[in-house]
Amino acid sequence: MPELPEVEALRAFLTDHLVGRQVVRVLPVAVSVLKTYDPPLTALEGRTVTGVARHGKFLDVDAEGTHLVTHLARAGWLQWKDRLPDGAPRPGKGPLALRVALETGEGFDLTEAGTQKRLAVYVTEDPRTVPGIARLGPDPLAADFDEERLAGLLAGERRQIKGALRDQSLIAGIGNAYSDEILHAARMSPFKIASNLTKEEVHGLHVALLATLTEAVDRSRGVAAGRLKAEKKSGLRVHGRTGEPCPVCGDTIREVSFADSSLQYCPTCQTGGKPLADRRMSRLLK
């Protein structure tokens, strides 16, 4: 799933490739992708792109006040085309969900792999009316996201820190992969209760959070859209690396599986050498 660093990189990439160019066609291919009907997709046609923004994991293409807002969800992606194929794409069972064509012949496709279709596209005059954007918490890379603000957000959270970091209404943009990376950098158990963190632990978490996300954004800067997935994977230390040695201490990276996701961690770095029970109702390790 694209998270804050990848979406930020896509924002920068699209800013360079879209701003100042005119949209000539917006072609929906998968019926499920479009979540709004007023304004219609055709409202974007003939307009010039004036800016590209990011809201958490949402991409926002502004075409003279009409916004094409996209959430790529778990299996969605944006594929840039220096030259779009001739003719309209045919609806079918393939991954193509929506195509945006520019006057230059360039454009991009929104695609989604798998059978669970969660990729979402909205056309709106105000991105704040999109439900997912309206409920977003603060952006962790914003200038005012300091240690005190993080402490205030976690103070009432009687749940595991892993789940708190992934909650978009608490902090915007962090998903499964970077929450694993942040907690590894902070040397913190993913099962620790968020509200139980000491002042020193909040400090360490804040440092790890900013460093992990900033480094990931820096790695992704200037990378073409088609290579961002590989760039993300290459920079991860623990997430998706079950069975490999921890790059910090050499211990074996372990995994806890849930119904629709999993987390990875290092026992030596994060849980005092104790493995977490690999079942959904694991006892919490304080």
BADOGU-261965 format. One record per residue (C-alpha): x negated, z, y negated; residue in one letter. Coordinates in Angstrom, 3 decimals, always signed. Layout:
BEGIN
+----------+----------+----------+------+
:       c1 :       c3 :       c2 : rest :
+----------+----------+----------+------+
:        X :        Z :        Y :    A :
...
+----------+----------+----------+------+
END
This chain:
BEGIN
+----------+----------+----------+------+
:       c1 :       c3 :       c2 : rest :
+----------+----------+----------+------+
:   +0.000 :   +0.000 :   +0.000 :    M :
:   -1.395 :   -0.874 :   -3.426 :    P :
:   -1.964 :   +2.308 :   -5.445 :    E :
:   -2.979 :   +3.020 :   -9.019 :    L :
:   -6.496 :   +1.473 :   -8.885 :    P :
:   -5.340 :   -1.787 :   -7.281 :    E :
:   -2.288 :   -2.123 :   -9.536 :    V :
:   -4.488 :   -1.432 :  -12.568 :    E :
:   -6.853 :   -4.169 :  -11.394 :    A :
:   -3.904 :   -6.542 :  -10.941 :    L :
:   -2.750 :   -5.668 :  -14.460 :    R :
:   -6.148 :   -6.596 :  -15.879 :    A :
:   -6.320 :   -9.769 :  -13.778 :    F :
:   -2.846 :  -10.896 :  -14.855 :    L :
:   -3.568 :  -10.075 :  -18.480 :    T :
:   -6.439 :  -12.572 :  -18.356 :    D :
:   -4.437 :  -15.203 :  -16.460 :    H :
:   -0.899 :  -14.874 :  -17.862 :    L :
:   -0.955 :  -13.801 :  -21.509 :    V :
:   -0.340 :  -16.738 :  -23.817 :    G :
:   +1.027 :  -18.936 :  -21.037 :    R :
:   +4.639 :  -20.050 :  -20.706 :    Q :
:   +6.790 :  -19.318 :  -17.653 :    V :
:   +8.595 :  -22.481 :  -16.531 :    V :
:  +10.216 :  -21.376 :  -13.266 :    R :
:  +10.927 :  -18.139 :  -11.412 :    V :
:  +12.017 :  -18.911 :   -7.868 :    L :
:  +13.428 :  -16.186 :   -5.597 :    P :
:  +12.846 :  -16.928 :   -1.907 :    V :
:  +13.912 :  -13.656 :   -0.243 :    A :
:  +17.369 :  -12.486 :   -1.310 :    V :
:  +16.432 :   -8.843 :   -0.806 :    S :
:  +13.630 :   -8.824 :   -3.396 :    V :
:  +15.730 :   -8.977 :   -6.568 :    L :
:  +17.254 :   -5.624 :   -7.541 :    K :
:  +18.937 :   -6.654 :  -10.820 :    T :
:  +21.222 :   -9.486 :  -11.907 :    Y :
:  +21.531 :   -9.055 :  -15.689 :    D :
:  +19.465 :  -10.502 :  -17.310 :    P :
:  +19.077 :  -13.229 :  -14.657 :    P :
:  +15.696 :  -14.494 :  -13.491 :    L :
:  +16.261 :  -17.634 :  -15.558 :    T :
:  +15.991 :  -15.481 :  -18.712 :    A :
:  +12.224 :  -15.517 :  -18.196 :    L :
:  +11.974 :  -19.298 :  -18.124 :    E :
:  +10.688 :  -20.911 :  -21.311 :    G :
:   +9.239 :  -17.630 :  -22.562 :    R :
:   +5.548 :  -16.947 :  -23.224 :    T :
:   +3.884 :  -13.951 :  -21.586 :    V :
:   +2.863 :  -11.501 :  -24.314 :    T :
:   +1.493 :   -8.631 :  -22.240 :    G :
:   +1.063 :   -7.011 :  -18.821 :    V :
:   +1.422 :   -3.257 :  -18.312 :    A :
:   +1.273 :   -0.736 :  -15.476 :    R :
:   +3.660 :   +2.156 :  -14.898 :    H :
:   +2.360 :   +4.183 :  -11.952 :    G :
:   +2.422 :   +1.614 :   -9.123 :    K :
:   +4.754 :   -0.749 :  -11.021 :    F :
:   +3.530 :   -4.000 :  -12.613 :    L :
:   +5.284 :   -5.092 :  -15.810 :    D :
:   +4.979 :   -8.666 :  -17.091 :    V :
:   +6.381 :   -8.894 :  -20.629 :    D :
:   +7.614 :  -12.340 :  -21.648 :    A :
:   +8.668 :  -11.998 :  -25.286 :    E :
:  +10.698 :   -8.862 :  -24.636 :    G :
:  +12.087 :   -9.787 :  -21.227 :    T :
:  +10.219 :   -7.939 :  -18.503 :    H :
:   +9.535 :   -8.919 :  -14.898 :    L :
:   +8.848 :   -5.576 :  -13.216 :    V :
:   +7.483 :   -5.460 :   -9.665 :    T :
:   +6.853 :   -2.712 :   -7.137 :    H :
:   +4.800 :   -4.047 :   -4.225 :    L :
:   +5.833 :   -1.211 :   -1.858 :    A :
:   +3.977 :   -0.745 :   +1.418 :    R :
:   +3.385 :   -4.328 :   +2.540 :    A :
:   +3.797 :   -6.383 :   -0.620 :    G :
:   +1.083 :   -8.285 :   -2.461 :    W :
:   +0.505 :  -10.688 :   -5.325 :    L :
:   -1.279 :  -13.952 :   -4.574 :    Q :
:   -2.599 :  -15.977 :   -7.501 :    W :
:   -2.556 :  -19.776 :   -7.237 :    K :
:   -4.741 :  -21.968 :   -9.453 :    D :
:   -2.400 :  -24.773 :   -8.451 :    R :
:   +1.041 :  -24.075 :   -7.033 :    L :
:   +2.358 :  -26.332 :   -4.251 :    P :
:   +4.660 :  -29.125 :   -5.364 :    D :
:   +8.377 :  -28.643 :   -4.840 :    G :
:  +10.479 :  -25.521 :   -4.462 :    A :
:   +9.640 :  -23.144 :   -1.615 :    P :
:  +12.130 :  -23.017 :   +1.225 :    R :
:  +13.803 :  -19.746 :   +2.167 :    P :
:  +12.833 :  -18.649 :   +5.634 :    G :
:  +11.249 :  -15.944 :   +7.725 :    K :
:   +7.806 :  -16.153 :   +6.131 :    G :
:   +6.222 :  -13.565 :   +3.821 :    P :
:   +6.964 :  -15.392 :   +0.543 :    L :
:   +9.485 :  -13.447 :   -1.557 :    A :
:   +9.245 :  -14.857 :   -5.098 :    L :
:   +7.250 :  -17.473 :   -7.004 :    R :
:   +6.421 :  -17.585 :  -10.722 :    V :
:   +5.282 :  -20.954 :  -12.091 :    A :
:   +3.494 :  -21.511 :  -15.407 :    L :
:   +3.374 :  -24.565 :  -17.632 :    E :
:   -0.277 :  -25.048 :  -16.649 :    T :
:   +0.590 :  -25.586 :  -12.975 :    G :
:   -0.819 :  -22.159 :  -12.129 :    E :
:   +1.251 :  -19.194 :  -11.022 :    G :
:   +1.611 :  -16.452 :   -8.476 :    F :
:   +3.535 :  -15.619 :   -5.335 :    D :
:   +4.886 :  -12.223 :   -4.374 :    L :
:   +4.660 :  -11.812 :   -0.617 :    T :
:   +5.621 :   -9.117 :   +1.860 :    E :
:   +4.470 :   -8.769 :   +5.455 :    A :
:   +6.426 :   -7.095 :   +8.246 :    G :
:  +10.124 :   -6.585 :   +8.860 :    T :
:  +10.801 :   -3.698 :   +6.465 :    Q :
:  +11.549 :   -5.440 :   +3.190 :    K :
:  +10.881 :   -2.967 :   +0.376 :    R :
:   +9.207 :   -5.138 :   -2.245 :    L :
:  +11.304 :   -4.884 :   -5.413 :    A :
:  +11.642 :   -7.087 :   -8.504 :    V :
:  +13.581 :   -6.200 :  -11.647 :    Y :
:  +14.342 :   -8.234 :  -14.773 :    V :
:  +15.057 :   -6.010 :  -17.747 :    T :
:  +14.722 :   -5.707 :  -21.498 :    E :
:  +13.556 :   -2.100 :  -21.141 :    D :
:  +11.285 :   -1.082 :  -18.196 :    P :
:  +12.381 :   +2.534 :  -18.636 :    R :
:  +15.771 :   +1.585 :  -17.175 :    T :
:  +14.152 :   +0.811 :  -13.801 :    V :
:  +14.975 :   +3.865 :  -11.645 :    P :
:  +11.485 :   +4.218 :  -10.190 :    G :
:   +9.865 :   +4.086 :  -13.627 :    I :
:  +12.389 :   +6.449 :  -15.197 :    A :
:  +11.435 :   +9.228 :  -12.766 :    R :
:   +7.650 :   +8.831 :  -12.969 :    L :
:   +5.476 :  +11.813 :  -13.704 :    G :
:   +2.414 :  +11.600 :  -15.978 :    P :
:   -0.323 :   +9.056 :  -15.367 :    D :
:   -3.456 :  +10.846 :  -14.067 :    P :
:   -5.753 :   +8.565 :  -16.065 :    L :
:   -3.987 :   +9.267 :  -19.358 :    A :
:   -6.083 :  +11.004 :  -22.022 :    A :
:   -3.832 :  +14.081 :  -22.035 :    D :
:   -3.936 :  +14.642 :  -18.257 :    F :
:   -6.260 :  +17.611 :  -18.441 :    D :
:   -6.885 :  +20.514 :  -16.083 :    E :
:   -4.245 :  +22.659 :  -17.775 :    E :
:   -1.606 :  +20.002 :  -17.296 :    R :
:   -2.443 :  +19.631 :  -13.604 :    L :
:   -2.221 :  +23.395 :  -13.146 :    A :
:   +1.210 :  +23.416 :  -14.784 :    G :
:   +2.476 :  +20.632 :  -12.531 :    L :
:   +1.347 :  +22.414 :   -9.363 :    L :
:   +2.406 :  +25.929 :  -10.348 :    A :
:   +5.914 :  +25.711 :   -8.892 :    G :
:   +5.144 :  +23.467 :   -5.929 :    E :
:   +5.759 :  +25.412 :   -2.734 :    R :
:   +4.689 :  +22.512 :   -0.556 :    R :
:   +1.515 :  +21.026 :   +0.865 :    Q :
:   -0.908 :  +19.626 :   -1.712 :    I :
:   -1.012 :  +16.293 :   +0.141 :    K :
:   +2.723 :  +15.778 :   -0.409 :    G :
:   +2.551 :  +16.985 :   -4.005 :    A :
:   -0.138 :  +14.452 :   -4.915 :    L :
:   +1.928 :  +11.623 :   -3.409 :    R :
:   +5.126 :  +12.556 :   -5.260 :    D :
:   +5.566 :   +9.913 :   -7.968 :    Q :
:   +7.851 :  +12.174 :   -9.998 :    S :
:   +5.051 :  +14.743 :  -10.198 :    L :
:   +2.011 :  +12.481 :  -10.728 :    I :
:   +2.325 :   +8.701 :  -11.014 :    A :
:   +0.291 :   +6.228 :   -9.000 :    G :
:   -1.333 :   +8.202 :   -6.147 :    I :
:   -0.361 :   +7.255 :   -2.599 :    G :
:   -1.425 :   +8.008 :   +0.944 :    N :
:   -4.936 :   +6.592 :   +0.769 :    A :
:   -6.155 :   +8.069 :   -2.509 :    Y :
:   -4.580 :  +11.459 :   -1.854 :    S :
:   -6.775 :  +11.626 :   +1.275 :    D :
:   -9.797 :  +10.577 :   -0.761 :    E :
:   -9.126 :  +13.059 :   -3.574 :    I :
:   -8.665 :  +15.984 :   -1.186 :    L :
:  -11.848 :  +15.094 :   +0.689 :    H :
:  -13.781 :  +14.970 :   -2.582 :    A :
:  -12.259 :  +18.324 :   -3.582 :    A :
:  -13.109 :  +19.809 :   -0.131 :    R :
:   -9.494 :  +20.923 :   +0.231 :    M :
:   -7.139 :  +21.054 :   +3.216 :    S :
:   -4.236 :  +18.616 :   +2.880 :    P :
:   -1.961 :  +21.379 :   +4.174 :    F :
:   -2.847 :  +23.936 :   +1.508 :    K :
:   +0.174 :  +25.036 :   -0.537 :    I :
:   -0.062 :  +23.553 :   -4.017 :    A :
:   +1.127 :  +26.624 :   -5.911 :    S :
:   -1.455 :  +28.828 :   -4.124 :    N :
:   -4.448 :  +27.047 :   -5.645 :    L :
:   -6.807 :  +29.289 :   -7.569 :    T :
:   -8.071 :  +28.358 :  -11.019 :    K :
:  -11.360 :  +27.271 :   -9.472 :    E :
:   -9.564 :  +25.115 :   -6.890 :    E :
:   -7.443 :  +23.455 :   -9.592 :    V :
:  -10.642 :  +22.713 :  -11.508 :    H :
:  -12.249 :  +21.142 :   -8.432 :    G :
:   -9.109 :  +19.136 :   -7.661 :    L :
:   -8.904 :  +17.832 :  -11.230 :    H :
:  -12.546 :  +16.744 :  -11.181 :    V :
:  -12.091 :  +15.054 :   -7.791 :    A :
:   -8.869 :  +13.339 :   -8.865 :    L :
:  -10.329 :  +11.816 :  -12.017 :    L :
:  -13.606 :  +10.824 :  -10.361 :    A :
:  -11.945 :   +9.232 :   -7.322 :    T :
:   -9.449 :   +7.179 :   -9.310 :    L :
:  -11.908 :   +6.202 :  -12.043 :    T :
:  -14.499 :   +5.053 :   -9.521 :    E :
:  -11.873 :   +3.034 :   -7.638 :    A :
:  -10.695 :   +1.368 :  -10.847 :    V :
:  -14.293 :   +0.567 :  -11.800 :    D :
:  -14.961 :   -0.965 :   -8.362 :    R :
:  -11.840 :   -3.119 :   -8.643 :    S :
:  -12.460 :   -4.285 :  -12.202 :    R :
:  -13.083 :   -8.031 :  -12.303 :    G :
:  -12.255 :   -8.506 :   -8.603 :    V :
:   -9.934 :  -11.456 :   -7.974 :    A :
:   -6.417 :  -10.548 :   -6.841 :    A :
:   -6.968 :  -11.954 :   -3.369 :    G :
:   -9.971 :   -9.680 :   -2.699 :    R :
:   -8.549 :   -6.377 :   -3.921 :    L :
:   -7.301 :   -5.231 :   -0.510 :    K :
:  -10.747 :   -5.617 :   +1.022 :    A :
:  -12.349 :   -3.917 :   -1.966 :    E :
:  -10.029 :   -0.936 :   -1.601 :    K :
:  -10.797 :   -0.517 :   +2.097 :    K :
:  -14.557 :   -0.791 :   +1.600 :    S :
:  -14.551 :   +2.060 :   -0.913 :    G :
:  -12.590 :   +4.597 :   +1.157 :    L :
:  -14.566 :   +7.467 :   +2.682 :    R :
:  -12.025 :   +9.091 :   +5.001 :    V :
:   -8.685 :   +7.299 :   +4.806 :    H :
:   -8.273 :   +4.831 :   +7.659 :    G :
:  -11.579 :   +5.935 :   +9.209 :    R :
:  -10.433 :   +8.106 :  +12.102 :    T :
:  -13.248 :   +8.655 :  +14.598 :    G :
:  -16.007 :   +7.649 :  +12.203 :    E :
:  -18.616 :  +10.088 :  +10.858 :    P :
:  -17.915 :  +11.765 :   +7.542 :    C :
:  -20.261 :  +10.241 :   +4.935 :    P :
:  -20.889 :  +13.709 :   +3.486 :    V :
:  -21.532 :  +15.952 :   +6.511 :    C :
:  -21.476 :  +13.685 :   +9.572 :    G :
:  -18.563 :  +15.437 :  +11.307 :    D :
:  -15.955 :  +13.212 :  +12.969 :    T :
:  -13.066 :  +12.225 :  +10.728 :    I :
:   -9.759 :  +13.289 :  +12.246 :    R :
:   -6.141 :  +12.276 :  +11.821 :    E :
:   -2.704 :  +13.873 :  +11.648 :    V :
:   +0.145 :  +11.486 :  +12.464 :    S :
:   +3.679 :  +11.672 :  +11.116 :    F :
:   +6.792 :   +9.558 :  +11.686 :    A :
:   +5.845 :   +6.756 :   +9.310 :    D :
:   +2.347 :   +7.552 :   +8.084 :    S :
:   -0.852 :   +9.437 :   +8.852 :    S :
:   -3.550 :  +11.317 :   +6.986 :    L :
:   -7.276 :  +11.511 :   +7.586 :    Q :
:   -9.632 :  +14.393 :   +6.776 :    Y :
:  -12.974 :  +15.958 :   +7.621 :    C :
:  -12.733 :  +19.382 :   +9.347 :    P :
:  -16.158 :  +20.543 :   +8.131 :    T :
:  -15.615 :  +19.515 :   +4.506 :    C :
:  -11.965 :  +20.482 :   +4.197 :    Q :
:  -10.667 :  +22.988 :   +6.749 :    T :
:  -13.574 :  +25.286 :   +7.561 :    G :
:  -14.297 :  +23.372 :  +10.770 :    G :
:  -10.779 :  +23.891 :  +12.148 :    K :
:   -8.883 :  +20.773 :  +13.281 :    P :
:   -5.324 :  +20.466 :  +12.015 :    L :
:   -2.640 :  +20.260 :  +14.703 :    A :
:   -1.653 :  +16.637 :  +15.138 :    D :
:   +2.096 :  +17.086 :  +15.197 :    R :
:   +4.710 :  +16.816 :  +12.476 :    R :
:   +5.515 :  +20.527 :  +12.385 :    M :
:   +1.868 :  +21.626 :  +12.182 :    S :
:   +1.226 :  +25.190 :  +11.164 :    R :
:   -0.208 :  +25.239 :   +7.668 :    L :
:   -3.885 :  +26.030 :   +7.293 :    L :
:   -4.386 :  +28.086 :   +4.164 :    K :
+----------+----------+----------+------+
END
